[in-house]
């Protein structure tokens, strides 16, 4: 008798889980190839920094000198700043992104034929309403400004 009651309870509980199909939900977002905008619990924004936009902090060639660009980002709210996540990438090629900080080892030859080596680092920081992008050189040779546009991608998640 106990087995029959147990079997009946199990059968009823399995049938109780099924009900009528509810209304169809809203359509999801199509995949977007690098476009700025909102998704479910995230926001994406891209910034392309032109060579003339970099501001030198310090004197050219001075120890601890570096380049910076600050950009407004009103979508970076107090809540996201304090409790959520901010992720940044630098675009290093066609459809190629690298997380920051991004360290790139470089080499070249000066006018006397002497080999030169240095490390170029892209980094970022942020606060409520803005984001800053940085380029630093390990040899502090900031007499030479960045020469190519650089695209950065920011993802806000909550």
N, CA, C and O atoms as a GROMACS GRO file, in nm:
protein
  632
    1UNK      N    1   0.082  -0.119   0.000
    1UNK     CA    2   0.000   0.000   0.000
    1UNK      C    3   0.088   0.127   0.000
    1UNK      O    4   0.059   0.224  -0.070
    2UNK      N    5   0.195   0.121   0.081
    2UNK     CA    6   0.285   0.238   0.087
    2UNK      C    7   0.348   0.264  -0.049
    2UNK      O    8   0.365   0.379  -0.090
    3UNK      N    9   0.383   0.156  -0.119
    3UNK     CA   10   0.443   0.174  -0.251
    3UNK      C   11   0.344   0.235  -0.349
    3UNK      O   12   0.383   0.316  -0.434
    4UNK      N   13   0.219   0.197  -0.339
    4UNK     CA   14   0.117   0.251  -0.428
    4UNK      C   15   0.096   0.401  -0.401
    4UNK      O   16   0.082   0.479  -0.496
    5UNK      N   17   0.092   0.441  -0.274
    5UNK     CA   18   0.075   0.582  -0.238
    5UNK      C   19   0.197   0.663  -0.287
    5UNK      O   20   0.182   0.772  -0.341
    6UNK      N   21   0.316   0.609  -0.266
    6UNK     CA   22   0.438   0.676  -0.310
    6UNK      C   23   0.439   0.692  -0.462
    6UNK      O   24   0.474   0.798  -0.513
    7UNK      N   25   0.401   0.587  -0.533
    7UNK     CA   26   0.395   0.593  -0.679
    7UNK      C   27   0.292   0.696  -0.725
    7UNK      O   28   0.316   0.769  -0.821
    8UNK      N   29   0.177   0.703  -0.658
    8UNK     CA   30   0.073   0.800  -0.692
    8UNK      C   31   0.121   0.944  -0.667
    8UNK      O   32   0.095   1.032  -0.748
    9UNK      N   33   0.191   0.967  -0.554
    9UNK     CA   34   0.245   1.100  -0.522
    9UNK      C   35   0.348   1.141  -0.627
    9UNK      O   36   0.347   1.255  -0.673
   10UNK      N   37   0.436   1.051  -0.664
   10UNK     CA   38   0.536   1.082  -0.766
   10UNK      C   39   0.471   1.114  -0.900
   10UNK      O   40   0.512   1.209  -0.967
   11UNK      N   41   0.373   1.038  -0.940
   11UNK     CA   42   0.305   1.060  -1.068
   11UNK      C   43   0.237   1.196  -1.069
   11UNK      O   44   0.245   1.269  -1.168
   12UNK      N   45   0.169   1.230  -0.960
   12UNK     CA   46   0.101   1.359  -0.952
   12UNK      C   47   0.202   1.473  -0.954
   12UNK      O   48   0.179   1.576  -1.019
   13UNK      N   49   0.314   1.457  -0.883
   13UNK     CA   50   0.413   1.565  -0.879
   13UNK      C   51   0.476   1.587  -1.016
   13UNK      O   52   0.504   1.702  -1.052
   14UNK      N   53   0.500   1.482  -1.092
   14UNK     CA   54   0.555   1.501  -1.226
   14UNK      C   55   0.454   1.568  -1.319
   14UNK      O   56   0.493   1.649  -1.403
   15UNK      N   57   0.329   1.536  -1.306
   15UNK     CA   58   0.227   1.597  -1.391
   15UNK      C   59   0.202   1.741  -1.349
   15UNK      O   60   0.164   1.823  -1.433
   16UNK      N   61   0.221   1.773  -1.224
   16UNK     CA   62   0.195   1.909  -1.175
   16UNK      C   63   0.298   2.007  -1.228
   16UNK      O   64   0.271   2.128  -1.230
   17UNK      N   65   0.412   1.961  -1.271
   17UNK     CA   66   0.517   2.050  -1.320
   17UNK      C   67   0.487   2.102  -1.459
   17UNK      O   68   0.546   2.201  -1.502
   18UNK      N   69   0.399   2.040  -1.529
   18UNK     CA   70   0.368   2.078  -1.666
   18UNK      C   71   0.244   2.164  -1.666
   18UNK      O   72   0.145   2.133  -1.598
   19UNK      N   73   0.248   2.271  -1.741
   19UNK     CA   74   0.133   2.359  -1.752
   19UNK      C   75   0.124   2.413  -1.892
   19UNK      O   76   0.200   2.372  -1.980
   20UNK      N   77   0.033   2.503  -1.913
   20UNK     CA   78   0.021   2.560  -2.048
   20UNK      C   79   0.143   2.644  -2.081
   20UNK      O   80   0.206   2.702  -1.992
   21UNK      N   81   0.175   2.651  -2.207
   21UNK     CA   82   0.287   2.732  -2.253
   21UNK      C   83   0.252   2.879  -2.236
   21UNK      O   84   0.144   2.924  -2.272
   22UNK      N   85   0.347   2.954  -2.178
   22UNK     CA   86   0.326   3.096  -2.155
   22UNK      C   87   0.346   3.177  -2.282
   22UNK      O   88   0.382   3.122  -2.386
   23UNK      N   89   0.324   3.308  -2.274
   23UNK     CA   90   0.343   3.392  -2.392
   23UNK      C   91   0.490   3.399  -2.431
   23UNK      O   92   0.579   3.383  -2.347
   24UNK      N   93   0.513   3.423  -2.556
   24UNK     CA   94   0.650   3.432  -2.608
   24UNK      C   95   0.716   3.558  -2.550
   24UNK      O   96   0.654   3.664  -2.544
   25UNK      N   97   0.840   3.544  -2.509
   25UNK     CA   98   0.915   3.657  -2.453
   25UNK      C   99   0.966   3.749  -2.562
   25UNK      O  100   0.953   3.720  -2.681
   26UNK      N  101   1.024   3.862  -2.520
   26UNK     CA  102   1.076   3.956  -2.620
   26UNK      C  103   1.195   3.896  -2.695
   26UNK      O  104   1.267   3.812  -2.641
   27UNK      N  105   1.213   3.940  -2.817
   27UNK     CA  106   1.325   3.891  -2.897
   27UNK      C  107   1.456   3.937  -2.836
   27UNK      O  108   1.466   4.049  -2.784
   28UNK      N  109   1.556   3.853  -2.842
   28UNK     CA  110   1.688   3.889  -2.793
   28UNK      C  111   1.759   3.976  -2.894
   28UNK      O  112   1.715   3.993  -3.008
   29UNK      N  113   1.872   4.031  -2.850
   29UNK     CA  114   1.950   4.116  -2.939
   29UNK      C  115   2.026   4.030  -3.039
   29UNK      O  116   2.076   3.923  -3.005
   30UNK      N  117   2.033   4.080  -3.162
   30UNK     CA  118   2.115   4.012  -3.261
   30UNK      C  119   2.261   4.033  -3.224
   30UNK      O  120   2.295   4.129  -3.156
   31UNK      N  121   2.348   3.943  -3.269
   31UNK     CA  122   2.490   3.964  -3.246
   31UNK      C  123   2.535   4.090  -3.318
   31UNK      O  124   2.502   4.112  -3.435
   32UNK      N  125   2.612   4.172  -3.247
   32UNK     CA  126   2.657   4.297  -3.308
   32UNK      C  127   2.808   4.291  -3.314
   32UNK      O  128   2.875   4.257  -3.217
   33UNK      N  129   2.859   4.324  -3.430
   33UNK     CA  130   3.002   4.316  -3.453
   33UNK      C  131   3.073   4.444  -3.410
   33UNK      O  132   3.099   4.532  -3.492
   34UNK      N  133   3.103   4.454  -3.279
   34UNK     CA  134   3.180   4.567  -3.230
   34UNK      C  135   3.105   4.697  -3.215
   34UNK      O  136   3.168   4.801  -3.196
   35UNK      N  137   2.973   4.696  -3.223
   35UNK     CA  138   2.896   4.818  -3.209
   35UNK      C  139   2.885   4.858  -3.063
   35UNK      O  140   2.881   4.772  -2.975
   36UNK      N  141   2.881   4.989  -3.038
   36UNK     CA  142   2.856   5.039  -2.904
   36UNK      C  143   2.710   5.016  -2.870
   36UNK      O  144   2.625   5.010  -2.958
   37UNK      N  145   2.682   5.002  -2.741
   37UNK     CA  146   2.543   4.993  -2.699
   37UNK      C  147   2.523   4.898  -2.584
   37UNK      O  148   2.618   4.842  -2.529
   38UNK      N  149   2.396   4.881  -2.548
   38UNK     CA  150   2.358   4.800  -2.433
   38UNK      C  151   2.322   4.659  -2.472
   38UNK      O  152   2.275   4.633  -2.583
   39UNK      N  153   2.346   4.567  -2.380
   39UNK     CA  154   2.300   4.430  -2.388
   39UNK      C  155   2.233   4.399  -2.256
   39UNK      O  156   2.200   4.490  -2.180
   40UNK      N  157   2.213   4.274  -2.228
   40UNK     CA  158   2.156   4.234  -2.100
   40UNK      C  159   2.264   4.243  -1.994
   40UNK      O  160   2.356   4.161  -1.992
   41UNK      N  161   2.253   4.341  -1.907
   41UNK     CA  162   2.347   4.363  -1.796
   41UNK      C  163   2.489   4.400  -1.842
   41UNK      O  164   2.586   4.370  -1.772
   42UNK      N  165   2.501   4.462  -1.956
   42UNK     CA  166   2.632   4.509  -2.001
   42UNK      C  167   2.615   4.626  -2.097
   42UNK      O  168   2.510   4.646  -2.157
   43UNK      N  169   2.723   4.704  -2.109
   43UNK     CA  170   2.728   4.816  -2.203
   43UNK      C  171   2.867   4.816  -2.266
   43UNK      O  172   2.966   4.797  -2.196
   44UNK      N  173   2.875   4.838  -2.396
   44UNK     CA  174   3.003   4.841  -2.467
   44UNK      C  175   3.022   4.976  -2.533
   44UNK      O  176   2.928   5.033  -2.590
   45UNK      N  177   3.144   5.028  -2.524
   45UNK     CA  178   3.177   5.157  -2.585
   45UNK      C  179   3.318   5.150  -2.639
   45UNK      O  180   3.408   5.097  -2.573
   46UNK      N  181   3.339   5.203  -2.759
   46UNK     CA  182   3.472   5.207  -2.821
   46UNK      C  183   3.519   5.352  -2.832
   46UNK      O  184   3.440   5.443  -2.854
   47UNK      N  185   3.649   5.370  -2.816
   47UNK     CA  186   3.712   5.500  -2.830
   47UNK      C  187   3.832   5.484  -2.922
   47UNK      O  188   3.919   5.401  -2.897
   48UNK      N  189   3.838   5.563  -3.028
   48UNK     CA  190   3.957   5.565  -3.114
   48UNK      C  191   4.033   5.693  -3.082
   48UNK      O  192   3.982   5.803  -3.100
   49UNK      N  193   4.156   5.676  -3.035
   49UNK     CA  194   4.240   5.788  -2.996
   49UNK      C  195   4.334   5.820  -3.112
   49UNK      O  196   4.410   5.734  -3.158
   50UNK      N  197   4.328   5.943  -3.159
   50UNK     CA  198   4.415   5.988  -3.266
   50UNK      C  199   4.550   6.031  -3.206
   50UNK      O  200   4.556   6.070  -3.090
   51UNK      N  201   4.658   6.023  -3.283
   51UNK     CA  202   4.790   6.058  -3.229
   51UNK      C  203   4.797   6.196  -3.165
   51UNK      O  204   4.867   6.214  -3.065
   52UNK      N  205   4.726   6.294  -3.220
   52UNK     CA  206   4.733   6.430  -3.165
   52UNK      C  207   4.652   6.447  -3.036
   52UNK      O  208   4.658   6.553  -2.974
   53UNK      N  209   4.577   6.345  -2.994
   53UNK     CA  210   4.497   6.353  -2.872
   53UNK      C  211   4.576   6.316  -2.746
   53UNK      O  212   4.532   6.348  -2.636
   54UNK      N  213   4.688   6.248  -2.760
   54UNK     CA  214   4.764   6.206  -2.643
   54UNK      C  215   4.827   6.327  -2.575
   54UNK      O  216   4.890   6.410  -2.641
   55UNK      N  217   4.809   6.338  -2.445
   55UNK     CA  218   4.870   6.445  -2.366
   55UNK      C  219   4.991   6.388  -2.293
   55UNK      O  220   4.981   6.285  -2.226
   56UNK      N  221   5.105   6.455  -2.306
   56UNK     CA  222   5.226   6.413  -2.238
   56UNK      C  223   5.222   6.462  -2.093
   56UNK      O  224   5.203   6.581  -2.068
   57UNK      N  225   5.241   6.372  -2.000
   57UNK     CA  226   5.253   6.406  -1.859
   57UNK      C  227   5.402   6.400  -1.826
   57UNK      O  228   5.465   6.296  -1.842
   58UNK      N  229   5.456   6.511  -1.779
   58UNK     CA  230   5.600   6.524  -1.758
   58UNK      C  231   5.664   6.591  -1.878
   58UNK      O  232   5.594   6.634  -1.970
   59UNK      N  233   5.794   6.599  -1.877
   59UNK     CA  234   5.869   6.659  -1.988
   59UNK      C  235   5.913   6.549  -2.084
   59UNK      O  236   5.928   6.434  -2.043
   60UNK      N  237   5.932   6.583  -2.212
   60UNK     CA  238   5.978   6.482  -2.308
   60UNK      C  239   6.108   6.415  -2.261
   60UNK      O  240   6.206   6.483  -2.230
   61UNK      N  241   6.106   6.283  -2.255
   61UNK     CA  242   6.224   6.206  -2.215
   61UNK      C  243   6.249   6.202  -2.066
   61UNK      O  244   6.344   6.137  -2.022
   62UNK      N  245   6.167   6.268  -1.986
   62UNK     CA  246   6.185   6.272  -1.842
   62UNK      C  247   6.145   6.138  -1.778
   62UNK      O  248   6.052   6.073  -1.824
   63UNK      N  249   6.215   6.098  -1.672
   63UNK     CA  250   6.176   5.978  -1.599
   63UNK      C  251   6.031   5.990  -1.555
   63UNK      O  252   5.985   6.097  -1.515
   64UNK      N  253   5.959   5.879  -1.565
   64UNK     CA  254   5.818   5.870  -1.526
   64UNK      C  255   5.723   5.950  -1.616
   64UNK      O  256   5.608   5.971  -1.578
   65UNK      N  257   5.767   5.994  -1.732
   65UNK     CA  258   5.676   6.062  -1.825
   65UNK      C  259   5.594   5.956  -1.900
   65UNK      O  260   5.639   5.843  -1.921
   66UNK      N  261   5.474   5.995  -1.940
   66UNK     CA  262   5.383   5.903  -2.010
   66UNK      C  263   5.277   5.985  -2.084
   66UNK      O  264   5.267   6.106  -2.067
   67UNK      N  265   5.198   5.915  -2.166
   67UNK     CA  266   5.091   5.978  -2.242
   67UNK      C  267   4.957   5.932  -2.186
   67UNK      O  268   4.941   5.817  -2.146
   68UNK      N  269   4.859   6.024  -2.185
   68UNK     CA  270   4.726   5.992  -2.134
   68UNK      C  271   4.619   6.063  -2.217
   68UNK      O  272   4.643   6.170  -2.272
   69UNK      N  273   4.503   6.002  -2.225
   69UNK     CA  274   4.382   6.063  -2.280
   69UNK      C  275   4.268   6.027  -2.187
   69UNK      O  276   4.245   5.909  -2.158
   70UNK      N  277   4.195   6.127  -2.140
   70UNK     CA  278   4.076   6.104  -2.058
   70UNK      C  279   3.952   6.122  -2.143
   70UNK      O  280   3.944   6.216  -2.223
   71UNK      N  281   3.856   6.032  -2.127
   71UNK     CA  282   3.732   6.038  -2.203
   71UNK      C  283   3.613   6.029  -2.107
   71UNK      O  284   3.614   5.952  -2.011
   72UNK      N  285   3.510   6.110  -2.135
   72UNK     CA  286   3.387   6.099  -2.057
   72UNK      C  287   3.315   5.970  -2.091
   72UNK      O  288   3.312   5.926  -2.206
   73UNK      N  289   3.257   5.910  -1.988
   73UNK     CA  290   3.180   5.787  -2.005
   73UNK      C  291   3.064   5.791  -1.906
   73UNK      O  292   3.070   5.726  -1.802
   74UNK      N  293   2.958   5.867  -1.937
   74UNK     CA  294   2.848   5.884  -1.842
   74UNK      C  295   2.779   5.752  -1.805
   74UNK      O  296   2.715   5.744  -1.700
   75UNK      N  297   2.791   5.651  -1.889
   75UNK     CA  298   2.728   5.522  -1.858
   75UNK      C  299   2.798   5.451  -1.741
   75UNK      O  300   2.743   5.357  -1.683
   76UNK      N  301   2.919   5.496  -1.706
   76UNK     CA  302   2.992   5.438  -1.594
   76UNK      C  303   2.940   5.507  -1.466
   76UNK      O  304   2.995   5.608  -1.421
   77UNK      N  305   2.836   5.451  -1.412
   77UNK     CA  306   2.766   5.510  -1.298
   77UNK      C  307   2.839   5.479  -1.167
   77UNK      O  308   2.933   5.399  -1.163
   78UNK      N  309   2.794   5.544  -1.061
   78UNK     CA  310   2.850   5.520  -0.928
   78UNK      C  311   2.836   5.372  -0.890
   78UNK      O  312   2.929   5.313  -0.834
   79UNK      N  313   2.721   5.313  -0.921
   79UNK     CA  314   2.699   5.172  -0.887
   79UNK      C  315   2.798   5.082  -0.960
   79UNK      O  316   2.855   4.992  -0.900
   80UNK      N  317   2.818   5.105  -1.089
   80UNK     CA  318   2.914   5.024  -1.164
   80UNK      C  319   3.054   5.045  -1.109
   80UNK      O  320   3.129   4.949  -1.091
   81UNK      N  321   3.090   5.171  -1.083
   81UNK     CA  322   3.223   5.202  -1.029
   81UNK      C  323   3.248   5.131  -0.896
   81UNK      O  324   3.355   5.074  -0.874
   82UNK      N  325   3.150   5.133  -0.808
   82UNK     CA  326   3.171   5.080  -0.673
   82UNK      C  327   3.151   4.929  -0.662
   82UNK      O  328   3.220   4.862  -0.584
   83UNK      N  329   3.057   4.874  -0.738
   83UNK     CA  330   3.015   4.736  -0.712
   83UNK      C  331   3.022   4.641  -0.832
   83UNK      O  332   3.003   4.521  -0.815
   84UNK      N  333   3.049   4.690  -0.950
   84UNK     CA  334   3.039   4.606  -1.069
   84UNK      C  335   3.175   4.592  -1.137
   84UNK      O  336   3.278   4.613  -1.074
   85UNK      N  337   3.174   4.557  -1.266
   85UNK     CA  338   3.299   4.528  -1.336
   85UNK      C  339   3.317   4.619  -1.458
   85UNK      O  340   3.222   4.650  -1.530
   86UNK      N  341   3.442   4.660  -1.478
   86UNK     CA  342   3.481   4.737  -1.596
   86UNK      C  343   3.599   4.663  -1.658
   86UNK      O  344   3.700   4.638  -1.592
   87UNK      N  345   3.585   4.628  -1.785
   87UNK     CA  346   3.689   4.554  -1.857
   87UNK      C  347   3.730   4.636  -1.978
   87UNK      O  348   3.646   4.698  -2.043
   88UNK      N  349   3.859   4.637  -2.009
   88UNK     CA  350   3.907   4.714  -2.123
   88UNK      C  351   3.996   4.629  -2.212
   88UNK      O  352   4.070   4.542  -2.166
   89UNK      N  353   3.988   4.658  -2.342
   89UNK     CA  354   4.068   4.592  -2.443
   89UNK      C  355   4.130   4.699  -2.532
   89UNK      O  356   4.074   4.807  -2.550
   90UNK      N  357   4.245   4.666  -2.589
   90UNK     CA  358   4.303   4.749  -2.693
   90UNK      C  359   4.298   4.666  -2.821
   90UNK      O  360   4.328   4.547  -2.821
   91UNK      N  361   4.260   4.732  -2.930
   91UNK     CA  362   4.253   4.661  -3.058
   91UNK      C  363   4.392   4.663  -3.120
   91UNK      O  364   4.449   4.769  -3.146
   92UNK      N  365   4.446   4.544  -3.144
   92UNK     CA  366   4.584   4.533  -3.193
   92UNK      C  367   4.592   4.488  -3.339
   92UNK      O  368   4.701   4.478  -3.395
   93UNK      N  369   4.478   4.462  -3.399
   93UNK     CA  370   4.476   4.420  -3.538
   93UNK      C  371   4.333   4.415  -3.587
   93UNK      O  372   4.240   4.445  -3.512
   94UNK      N  373   4.316   4.378  -3.711
   94UNK     CA  374   4.182   4.367  -3.768
   94UNK      C  375   4.108   4.255  -3.696
   94UNK      O  376   4.144   4.138  -3.708
   95UNK      N  377   4.005   4.291  -3.622
   95UNK     CA  378   3.923   4.197  -3.545
   95UNK      C  379   4.003   4.123  -3.439
   95UNK      O  380   3.974   4.007  -3.408
   96UNK      N  381   4.106   4.189  -3.383
   96UNK     CA  382   4.187   4.131  -3.276
   96UNK      C  383   4.191   4.230  -3.160
   96UNK      O  384   4.225   4.347  -3.178
   97UNK      N  385   4.155   4.181  -3.040
   97UNK     CA  386   4.159   4.262  -2.919
   97UNK      C  387   4.245   4.191  -2.815
   97UNK      O  388   4.250   4.069  -2.810
   98UNK      N  389   4.312   4.272  -2.733
   98UNK     CA  390   4.391   4.218  -2.621
   98UNK      C  391   4.348   4.290  -2.494
   98UNK      O  392   4.327   4.411  -2.494
   99UNK      N  393   4.336   4.213  -2.385
   99UNK     CA  394   4.301   4.272  -2.257
   99UNK      C  395   4.413   4.363  -2.207
   99UNK      O  396   4.530   4.345  -2.239
  100UNK      N  397   4.372   4.461  -2.127
  100UNK     CA  398   4.472   4.554  -2.072
  100UNK      C  399   4.494   4.524  -1.925
  100UNK      O  400   4.403   4.480  -1.855
  101UNK      N  401   4.616   4.547  -1.878
  101UNK     CA  402   4.725   4.610  -1.950
  101UNK      C  403   4.780   4.519  -2.060
  101UNK      O  404   4.785   4.397  -2.045
  102UNK      N  405   4.821   4.582  -2.168
  102UNK     CA  406   4.877   4.511  -2.282
  102UNK      C  407   5.022   4.555  -2.297
  102UNK      O  408   5.050   4.673  -2.317
  103UNK      N  409   5.113   4.460  -2.287
  103UNK     CA  410   5.256   4.488  -2.291
  103UNK      C  411   5.310   4.441  -2.426
  103UNK      O  412   5.293   4.325  -2.464
  104UNK      N  413   5.374   4.533  -2.497
  104UNK     CA  414   5.426   4.505  -2.631
  104UNK      C  415   5.574   4.536  -2.634
  104UNK      O  416   5.614   4.651  -2.612
  105UNK      N  417   5.656   4.437  -2.660
  105UNK     CA  418   5.801   4.457  -2.667
  105UNK      C  419   5.836   4.505  -2.807
  105UNK      O  420   5.792   4.448  -2.907
  106UNK      N  421   5.915   4.610  -2.814
  106UNK     CA  422   5.947   4.674  -2.940
  106UNK      C  423   6.098   4.677  -2.961
  106UNK      O  424   6.176   4.664  -2.866
  107UNK      N  425   6.138   4.694  -3.085
  107UNK     CA  426   6.279   4.709  -3.119
  107UNK      C  427   6.294   4.794  -3.242
  107UNK      O  428   6.204   4.802  -3.325
  108UNK      N  429   6.409   4.858  -3.255
  108UNK     CA  430   6.436   4.942  -3.370
  108UNK      C  431   6.584   4.973  -3.378
  108UNK      O  432   6.664   4.923  -3.299
  109UNK      N  433   6.619   5.056  -3.473
  109UNK     CA  434   6.758   5.095  -3.495
  109UNK      C  435   6.763   5.247  -3.502
  109UNK      O  436   6.683   5.308  -3.573
  110UNK      N  437   6.858   5.309  -3.428
  110UNK     CA  438   6.870   5.454  -3.435
  110UNK      C  439   6.949   5.495  -3.559
  110UNK      O  440   6.987   5.409  -3.639
  111UNK      N  441   6.974   5.625  -3.576
  111UNK     CA  442   7.040   5.676  -3.696
  111UNK      C  443   7.185   5.631  -3.707
  111UNK      O  444   7.243   5.636  -3.816
  112UNK      N  445   7.246   5.587  -3.595
  112UNK     CA  446   7.384   5.538  -3.597
  112UNK      C  447   7.390   5.386  -3.616
  112UNK      O  448   7.498   5.328  -3.613
  113UNK      N  449   7.275   5.322  -3.634
  113UNK     CA  450   7.271   5.178  -3.653
  113UNK      C  451   7.268   5.099  -3.522
  113UNK      O  452   7.275   4.976  -3.524
  114UNK      N  453   7.258   5.168  -3.410
  114UNK     CA  454   7.253   5.102  -3.280
  114UNK      C  455   7.113   5.047  -3.255
  114UNK      O  456   7.013   5.115  -3.276
  115UNK      N  457   7.108   4.921  -3.210
  115UNK     CA  458   6.979   4.860  -3.181
  115UNK      C  459   6.919   4.920  -3.054
  115UNK      O  460   6.989   4.943  -2.956
  116UNK      N  461   6.789   4.944  -3.060
  116UNK     CA  462   6.716   4.996  -2.946
  116UNK      C  463   6.604   4.899  -2.910
  116UNK      O  464   6.540   4.843  -2.999
  117UNK      N  465   6.581   4.879  -2.783
  117UNK     CA  466   6.470   4.796  -2.738
  117UNK      C  467   6.395   4.869  -2.627
  117UNK      O  468   6.455   4.942  -2.548
  118UNK      N  469   6.264   4.850  -2.624
  118UNK     CA  470   6.181   4.910  -2.520
  118UNK      C  471   6.051   4.831  -2.512
  118UNK      O  472   6.020   4.749  -2.598
  119UNK      N  473   5.977   4.859  -2.408
  119UNK     CA  474   5.846   4.798  -2.390
  119UNK      C  475   5.742   4.909  -2.391
  119UNK      O  476   5.756   5.009  -2.321
  120UNK      N  477   5.639   4.890  -2.470
  120UNK     CA  478   5.528   4.986  -2.478
  120UNK      C  479   5.409   4.921  -2.410
  120UNK      O  480   5.371   4.809  -2.445
  121UNK      N  481   5.350   4.990  -2.314
  121UNK     CA  482   5.238   4.935  -2.237
  121UNK      C  483   5.116   5.023  -2.252
  121UNK      O  484   5.123   5.144  -2.234
  122UNK      N  485   5.003   4.960  -2.285
  122UNK     CA  486   4.873   5.027  -2.287
  122UNK      C  487   4.800   4.987  -2.160
  122UNK      O  488   4.796   4.869  -2.124
  123UNK      N  489   4.741   5.086  -2.093
  123UNK     CA  490   4.668   5.059  -1.970
  123UNK      C  491   4.551   5.156  -1.959
  123UNK      O  492   4.535   5.244  -2.043
  124UNK      N  493   4.469   5.139  -1.856
  124UNK     CA  494   4.354   5.227  -1.837
  124UNK      C  495   4.324   5.239  -1.689
  124UNK      O  496   4.364   5.154  -1.609
  125UNK      N  497   4.253   5.345  -1.654
  125UNK     CA  498   4.192   5.354  -1.522
  125UNK      C  499   4.057   5.422  -1.540
  125UNK      O  500   4.027   5.474  -1.648
  126UNK      N  501   3.977   5.421  -1.434
  126UNK     CA  502   3.842   5.475  -1.448
  126UNK      C  503   3.791   5.523  -1.314
  126UNK      O  504   3.839   5.485  -1.208
  127UNK      N  505   3.692   5.608  -1.324
  127UNK     CA  506   3.617   5.655  -1.208
  127UNK      C  507   3.476   5.682  -1.257
  127UNK      O  508   3.446   5.666  -1.376
  128UNK      N  509   3.392   5.722  -1.168
  128UNK     CA  510   3.254   5.749  -1.206
  128UNK      C  511   3.248   5.853  -1.318
  128UNK      O  512   3.294   5.966  -1.302
  129UNK      N  513   3.192   5.813  -1.432
  129UNK     CA  514   3.171   5.905  -1.543
  129UNK      C  515   3.285   5.924  -1.640
  129UNK      O  516   3.270   6.000  -1.736
  130UNK      N  517   3.399   5.859  -1.620
  130UNK     CA  518   3.510   5.877  -1.714
  130UNK      C  519   3.604   5.757  -1.713
  130UNK      O  520   3.603   5.674  -1.622
  131UNK      N  521   3.687   5.753  -1.818
  131UNK     CA  522   3.790   5.650  -1.831
  131UNK      C  523   3.916   5.717  -1.887
  131UNK      O  524   3.907   5.808  -1.970
  132UNK      N  525   4.031   5.672  -1.839
  132UNK     CA  526   4.158   5.724  -1.888
  132UNK      C  527   4.239   5.614  -1.955
  132UNK      O  528   4.243   5.501  -1.905
  133UNK      N  529   4.303   5.646  -2.066
  133UNK     CA  530   4.387   5.551  -2.138
  133UNK      C  531   4.531   5.600  -2.132
  133UNK      O  532   4.557   5.720  -2.139
  134UNK      N  533   4.625   5.507  -2.118
  134UNK     CA  534   4.766   5.540  -2.099
  134UNK      C  535   4.854   5.465  -2.197
  134UNK      O  536   4.825   5.351  -2.234
  135UNK      N  537   4.963   5.531  -2.237
  135UNK     CA  538   5.071   5.466  -2.309
  135UNK      C  539   5.198   5.501  -2.233
  135UNK      O  540   5.228   5.618  -2.211
  136UNK      N  541   5.273   5.398  -2.193
  136UNK     CA  542   5.401   5.421  -2.127
  136UNK      C  543   5.510   5.346  -2.202
  136UNK      O  544   5.486   5.240  -2.260
  137UNK      N  545   5.630   5.404  -2.201
  137UNK     CA  546   5.746   5.342  -2.263
  137UNK      C  547   5.846   5.310  -2.154
  137UNK      O  548   5.872   5.393  -2.067
  138UNK      N  549   5.903   5.190  -2.157
  138UNK     CA  550   5.997   5.149  -2.053
  138UNK      C  551   6.124   5.234  -2.052
  138UNK      O  552   6.190   5.245  -1.949
  139UNK      N  553   6.159   5.294  -2.166
  139UNK     CA  554   6.279   5.377  -2.170
  139UNK      C  555   6.248   5.526  -2.154
  139UNK      O  556   6.337   5.610  -2.163
  140UNK      N  557   6.119   5.559  -2.130
  140UNK     CA  558   6.072   5.697  -2.112
  140UNK      C  559   6.109   5.788  -2.230
  140UNK      O  560   6.128   5.908  -2.212
  141UNK      N  561   6.119   5.730  -2.348
  141UNK     CA  562   6.153   5.809  -2.468
  141UNK      C  563   6.026   5.877  -2.520
  141UNK      O  564   5.981   5.851  -2.632
  142UNK      N  565   5.971   5.965  -2.437
  142UNK     CA  566   5.845   6.032  -2.472
  142UNK      C  567   5.864   6.154  -2.561
  142UNK      O  568   5.770   6.231  -2.581
  143UNK      N  569   5.985   6.172  -2.614
  143UNK     CA  570   6.003   6.273  -2.718
  143UNK      C  571   5.926   6.230  -2.843
  143UNK      O  572   5.886   6.313  -2.925
  144UNK      N  573   5.905   6.100  -2.854
  144UNK     CA  574   5.834   6.044  -2.969
  144UNK      C  575   5.692   6.011  -2.926
  144UNK      O  576   5.670   5.924  -2.842
  145UNK      N  577   5.594   6.082  -2.984
  145UNK     CA  578   5.453   6.059  -2.953
  145UNK      C  579   5.404   5.936  -3.030
  145UNK      O  580   5.462   5.899  -3.131
  146UNK      N  581   5.297   5.873  -2.982
  146UNK     CA  582   5.235   5.766  -3.060
  146UNK      C  583   5.197   5.818  -3.198
  146UNK      O  584   5.150   5.931  -3.212
  147UNK      N  585   5.219   5.736  -3.301
  147UNK     CA  586   5.198   5.782  -3.438
  147UNK      C  587   5.075   5.724  -3.506
  147UNK      O  588   5.034   5.773  -3.611
  148UNK      N  589   5.016   5.620  -3.449
  148UNK     CA  590   4.901   5.556  -3.512
  148UNK      C  591   4.776   5.572  -3.424
  148UNK      O  592   4.788   5.578  -3.302
  149UNK      N  593   4.658   5.579  -3.486
  149UNK     CA  594   4.535   5.577  -3.406
  149UNK      C  595   4.526   5.444  -3.330
  149UNK      O  596   4.568   5.340  -3.381
  150UNK      N  597   4.472   5.448  -3.210
  150UNK     CA  598   4.456   5.328  -3.128
  150UNK      C  599   4.310   5.322  -3.084
  150UNK      O  600   4.256   5.421  -3.036
  151UNK      N  601   4.247   5.205  -3.101
  151UNK     CA  602   4.108   5.187  -3.059
  151UNK      C  603   4.104   5.104  -2.930
  151UNK      O  604   4.164   4.997  -2.920
  152UNK      N  605   4.030   5.158  -2.832
  152UNK     CA  606   4.011   5.091  -2.704
  152UNK      C  607   3.862   5.055  -2.693
  152UNK      O  608   3.776   5.128  -2.741
  153UNK      N  609   3.835   4.943  -2.629
  153UNK     CA  610   3.698   4.897  -2.607
  153UNK      C  611   3.675   4.882  -2.457
  153UNK      O  612   3.754   4.817  -2.388
  154UNK      N  613   3.568   4.941  -2.407
  154UNK     CA  614   3.533   4.933  -2.266
  154UNK      C  615   3.402   4.853  -2.255
  154UNK      O  616   3.307   4.877  -2.329
  155UNK      N  617   3.399   4.760  -2.161
  155UNK     CA  618   3.278   4.682  -2.132
  155UNK      C  619   3.243   4.708  -1.986
  155UNK      O  620   3.325   4.688  -1.896
  156UNK      N  621   3.121   4.754  -1.962
  156UNK     CA  622   3.067   4.774  -1.828
  156UNK      C  623   2.970   4.659  -1.801
  156UNK      O  624   2.885   4.630  -1.884
  157UNK      N  625   2.983   4.595  -1.686
  157UNK     CA  626   2.894   4.482  -1.653
  157UNK      C  627   2.834   4.503  -1.515
  157UNK      O  628   2.902   4.546  -1.422
  158UNK      N  629   2.707   4.471  -1.503
  158UNK     CA  630   2.638   4.482  -1.374
  158UNK      C  631   2.546   4.366  -1.352
  158UNK      O  632   2.479   4.359  -1.248
   0.00000   0.00000   0.00000
